[in-house]
Amino acid sequence: MIRKIIKIDQEKCNGCGLCVTACHEGAIGIMDNKAVLLRDDYCDGLGNCLPVCPAGAISFEEREALAFDEAAVFGNRDAKQLAQWPLQIQLVPINASYFADANLLIAADCAAYAYGNFHREFMKGKITVIGCPKLDALDYSEKLAAILKSNTIQSVTVVRMEVPCCGGIEAAAKTAVMNSEKMIPCQGVTISTDGRLL
């Protein structure tokens, strides 16, 4: 089919990767230090990548291309990634039934805004609690340790931003796991302020 799709000028591209972050469909990648369109059927033709390109290397063209495959890109949009309410660490009840045998995601609240695929990559299949140690100005470790002690948590994933204030949520999670006196697998992920996984 003939449709509007992005075109990347390899001569102009400086390989900064901002377009990769801006493309929530995963159609763009970096190869040999240059941005490339990985799959025609993942490009929706809306051009979220255009305004972020500092080199002006991205434009639209009309050409023969596979149709945009929304199902492959987004899966079932009705599939619920948020498994419970509330989310704020301060508000979640310690003995909530949704913590039973849960994989727990402890996230800095900015992370979901900075990383476009946050729901699909981090929240899917997990119980999510969020906080901001800078704004809340309290130590989450006691509440998190109480959640871990009182429930059968299977794993803990901590997602934080690269900024120094996010160190508080990571430290609180590690302290909570230690103070829970349980052997709970714990992993950490850091997101850059420009939306990349570090």
C-alpha positions as a Python dict, from the first residue, in 0.01 Angstrom:
ca = {
    (1, 'M'): (0, 0, 0),
    (2, 'I'): (113, 359, -58),
    (3, 'R'): (119, 554, 267),
    (4, 'K'): (297, 831, 457),
    (5, 'I'): (600, 705, 648),
    (6, 'I'): (916, 856, 790),
    (7, 'K'): (1242, 883, 600),
    (8, 'I'): (1580, 926, 774),
    (9, 'D'): (1858, 1108, 590),
    (10, 'Q'): (2173, 916, 683),
    (11, 'E'): (2396, 1206, 577),
    (12, 'K'): (2230, 1443, 826),
    (13, 'C'): (2177, 1195, 1112),
    (14, 'N'): (2421, 1243, 1401),
    (15, 'G'): (2312, 926, 1584),
    (16, 'C'): (2192, 1107, 1898),
    (17, 'G'): (1905, 861, 1950),
    (18, 'L'): (1640, 1117, 2047),
    (19, 'C'): (1413, 984, 1773),
    (20, 'V'): (1438, 632, 1917),
    (21, 'T'): (1307, 759, 2251),
    (22, 'A'): (1034, 966, 2085),
    (23, 'C'): (907, 670, 1880),
    (24, 'H'): (674, 489, 2118),
    (25, 'E'): (605, 224, 1858),
    (26, 'G'): (965, 96, 1846),
    (27, 'A'): (1000, 158, 1472),
    (28, 'I'): (1337, 336, 1496),
    (29, 'G'): (1670, 201, 1616),
    (30, 'I'): (2038, 290, 1600),
    (31, 'M'): (2266, 92, 1370),
    (32, 'D'): (2627, 188, 1300),
    (33, 'N'): (2572, 512, 1496),
    (34, 'K'): (2285, 621, 1271),
    (35, 'A'): (1909, 615, 1319),
    (36, 'V'): (1728, 369, 1095),
    (37, 'L'): (1366, 273, 1038),
    (38, 'L'): (1362, -86, 1162),
    (39, 'R'): (1012, -184, 1049),
    (40, 'D'): (770, -9, 817),
    (41, 'D'): (474, -176, 988),
    (42, 'Y'): (576, -26, 1326),
    (43, 'C'): (576, 333, 1193),
    (44, 'D'): (236, 493, 1246),
    (45, 'G'): (320, 785, 1018),
    (46, 'L'): (235, 1044, 1285),
    (47, 'G'): (593, 1167, 1317),
    (48, 'N'): (654, 1206, 1691),
    (49, 'C'): (1020, 1166, 1599),
    (50, 'L'): (1035, 1470, 1367),
    (51, 'P'): (1037, 1756, 1619),
    (52, 'V'): (1304, 1598, 1842),
    (53, 'C'): (1565, 1553, 1567),
    (54, 'P'): (1826, 1827, 1617),
    (55, 'A'): (1983, 1758, 1276),
    (56, 'G'): (1664, 1778, 1070),
    (57, 'A'): (1737, 1428, 939),
    (58, 'I'): (1378, 1300, 955),
    (59, 'S'): (1105, 1383, 707),
    (60, 'F'): (792, 1222, 566),
    (61, 'E'): (763, 1048, 233),
    (62, 'E'): (483, 863, 59),
    (63, 'R'): (589, 524, -65),
    (64, 'E'): (498, 158, -80),
    (65, 'A'): (505, 30, 278),
    (66, 'L'): (339, -231, 494),
    (67, 'A'): (29, -110, 678),
    (68, 'F'): (79, 5, 1037),
    (69, 'D'): (33, -304, 1258),
    (70, 'E'): (-127, -162, 1571),
    (71, 'A'): (-187, -506, 1721),
    (72, 'A'): (182, -601, 1691),
    (73, 'V'): (299, -267, 1832),
    (74, 'F'): (57, -225, 2119),
    (75, 'G'): (-83, -573, 2170),
    (76, 'N'): (-420, -575, 2337),
    (77, 'R'): (-471, -213, 2443),
    (78, 'D'): (-744, -330, 2678),
    (79, 'A'): (-496, -545, 2867),
    (80, 'K'): (-465, -391, 3210),
    (81, 'Q'): (-109, -302, 3315),
    (82, 'L'): (-213, -126, 3633),
    (83, 'A'): (-314, -406, 3866),
    (84, 'Q'): (-426, -210, 4174),
    (85, 'W'): (-511, 124, 4329),
    (86, 'P'): (-371, 327, 4506),
    (87, 'L'): (-10, 349, 4386),
    (88, 'Q'): (157, 591, 4626),
    (89, 'I'): (378, 411, 4878),
    (90, 'Q'): (228, 620, 5157),
    (91, 'L'): (-127, 517, 5060),
    (92, 'V'): (-103, 146, 4981),
    (93, 'P'): (-233, -77, 5262),
    (94, 'I'): (37, -307, 5399),
    (95, 'N'): (-181, -620, 5396),
    (96, 'A'): (-363, -566, 5066),
    (97, 'S'): (-468, -892, 4901),
    (98, 'Y'): (-299, -793, 4573),
    (99, 'F'): (43, -832, 4738),
    (100, 'A'): (-5, -1210, 4768),
    (101, 'D'): (263, -1383, 4554),
    (102, 'A'): (323, -1054, 4373),
    (103, 'N'): (619, -931, 4177),
    (104, 'L'): (661, -582, 4320),
    (105, 'L'): (763, -279, 4117),
    (106, 'I'): (892, 12, 4325),
    (107, 'A'): (924, 314, 4097),
    (108, 'A'): (1019, 677, 4113),
    (109, 'D'): (706, 854, 3997),
    (110, 'C'): (891, 1046, 3723),
    (111, 'A'): (1003, 723, 3556),
    (112, 'A'): (668, 652, 3393),
    (113, 'Y'): (677, 992, 3224),
    (114, 'A'): (1040, 973, 3116),
    (115, 'Y'): (1025, 624, 2963),
    (116, 'G'): (762, 575, 2693),
    (117, 'N'): (722, 198, 2726),
    (118, 'F'): (706, 201, 3105),
    (119, 'H'): (368, 28, 3131),
    (120, 'R'): (452, -256, 2895),
    (121, 'E'): (812, -310, 3003),
    (122, 'F'): (793, -256, 3378),
    (123, 'M'): (434, -262, 3508),
    (124, 'K'): (305, -564, 3317),
    (125, 'G'): (253, -853, 3558),
    (126, 'K'): (359, -651, 3863),
    (127, 'I'): (204, -467, 4153),
    (128, 'T'): (327, -109, 4128),
    (129, 'V'): (406, 133, 4409),
    (130, 'I'): (548, 477, 4343),
    (131, 'G'): (704, 764, 4531),
    (132, 'C'): (937, 1061, 4517),
    (133, 'P'): (1184, 1083, 4805),
    (134, 'K'): (1255, 1448, 4727),
    (135, 'L'): (893, 1563, 4738),
    (136, 'D'): (767, 1329, 5008),
    (137, 'A'): (1069, 1394, 5234),
    (138, 'L'): (1034, 1070, 5424),
    (139, 'D'): (1206, 733, 5441),
    (140, 'Y'): (1001, 469, 5258),
    (141, 'S'): (1208, 179, 5391),
    (142, 'E'): (988, 108, 5695),
    (143, 'K'): (665, 92, 5494),
    (144, 'L'): (828, -116, 5219),
    (145, 'A'): (983, -354, 5474),
    (146, 'A'): (641, -398, 5637),
    (147, 'I'): (491, -485, 5296),
    (148, 'L'): (768, -736, 5228),
    (149, 'K'): (742, -895, 5575),
    (150, 'S'): (362, -921, 5570),
    (151, 'N'): (323, -1067, 5222),
    (152, 'T'): (463, -1334, 4991),
    (153, 'I'): (647, -1103, 4751),
    (154, 'Q'): (824, -1303, 4479),
    (155, 'S'): (1057, -1034, 4345),
    (156, 'V'): (1132, -663, 4367),
    (157, 'T'): (1220, -438, 4074),
    (158, 'V'): (1326, -80, 4143),
    (159, 'V'): (1303, 174, 3860),
    (160, 'R'): (1460, 512, 3927),
    (161, 'M'): (1577, 814, 3734),
    (162, 'E'): (1946, 898, 3702),
    (163, 'V'): (1905, 1213, 3913),
    (164, 'P'): (2060, 1209, 4263),
    (165, 'C'): (1732, 1249, 4451),
    (166, 'C'): (1613, 914, 4311),
    (167, 'G'): (1889, 744, 4505),
    (168, 'G'): (1656, 766, 4804),
    (169, 'I'): (1399, 529, 4654),
    (170, 'E'): (1666, 279, 4556),
    (171, 'A'): (1825, 292, 4903),
    (172, 'A'): (1485, 254, 5070),
    (173, 'A'): (1404, -52, 4859),
    (174, 'K'): (1740, -216, 4934),
    (175, 'T'): (1705, -143, 5306),
    (176, 'A'): (1350, -281, 5302),
    (177, 'V'): (1459, -606, 5137),
    (178, 'M'): (1739, -644, 5392),
    (179, 'N'): (1511, -562, 5686),
    (180, 'S'): (1241, -800, 5564),
    (181, 'E'): (1472, -1087, 5659),
    (182, 'K'): (1356, -1271, 5346),
    (183, 'M'): (1552, -1385, 5041),
    (184, 'I'): (1370, -1178, 4779),
    (185, 'P'): (1537, -1128, 4438),
    (186, 'C'): (1585, -755, 4377),
    (187, 'Q'): (1696, -578, 4062),
    (188, 'G'): (1739, -212, 3975),
    (189, 'V'): (1689, -16, 3654),
    (190, 'T'): (1798, 343, 3592),
    (191, 'I'): (1641, 572, 3332),
    (192, 'S'): (1819, 879, 3195),
    (193, 'T'): (1652, 1219, 3193),
    (194, 'D'): (1620, 1189, 2816),
    (195, 'G'): (1431, 860, 2847),
    (196, 'R'): (1699, 596, 2785),
    (197, 'L'): (1771, 285, 2988),
    (198, 'L'): (2115, 317, 3145),
}
